[in-house]
Amino acid sequence: TNNAQVDADMTPVTSRVSGYIKEIRFDAYRTVNAGDTLVLLDDSEFKIKVDQAQADLDIAMANLLAVEQIVITSKSNQESSAAKLKGNEANLERAEKNFSRYENMFADSAVTRNQFDQVIAQLKSDQAFLEASEKDVLADKSTTKQNEINIVSARATVSRKTADLDAAKLQLSYTL
């Protein structure tokens, strides 16, 4: 007829994710109940996304471990630089005492000009080593601080990748 009508209860059905239908689990024109699985979607793309998210998480966790190891190395370098600084401070103290002794002896003509010049050169050298050591300590402290900040960033990346993996698993679950 020209004005045919269908008298039935019809409810539109949508899925949370889009994809190709793998299996239909209902018969046409039959009653379905709430909670019935009507179709199964092809989940292969969603499984790949879960695998990718897992790989990203594994990489983020490995990066975190690497940065944590860098901090350990950095702190060790910082301790080593501090120890070298103490040694250079002792060397400078000795060089200053030698300078004072040789200065008096040079004034009394007890040592040659060449010997006194060697003491002066050693004093200047030890002063330079001390200055370099001080800068090394500061640089190592700065490097350690930067690496500690990198740990915070790496931990945030791990958290983000964990959330991405959870989201991918959730999307996969919607294919059932």
Number of C-alpha atoms within 10 A of each C-alpha: 4 4 4 6 7 5 6 7 6 6 6 4 6 7 10 9 12 12 15 11 12 12 12 11 10 13 9 7 7 7 8 12 8 5 6 9 12 15 16 16 20 17 19 12 11 21 16 13 19 21 15 15 21 19 14 19 21 15 15 21 19 14 18 21 15 14 21 18 14 18 21 15 13 21 18 14 18 21 15 15 21 18 14 18 21 15 15 21 19 14 19 21 15 15 21 19 14 17 21 14 13 23 18 14 14 16 10 9 11 11 14 12 12 9 12 19 14 13 21 19 14 19 21 15 15 21 19 14 19 21 14 14 21 19 14 19 20 15 14 21 18 14 18 21 15 13 20 18 13 18 21 14 14 21 17 14 19 21 15 15 21 19 14 19 21 15 15 20 18 13 19 21 14 15 21 14
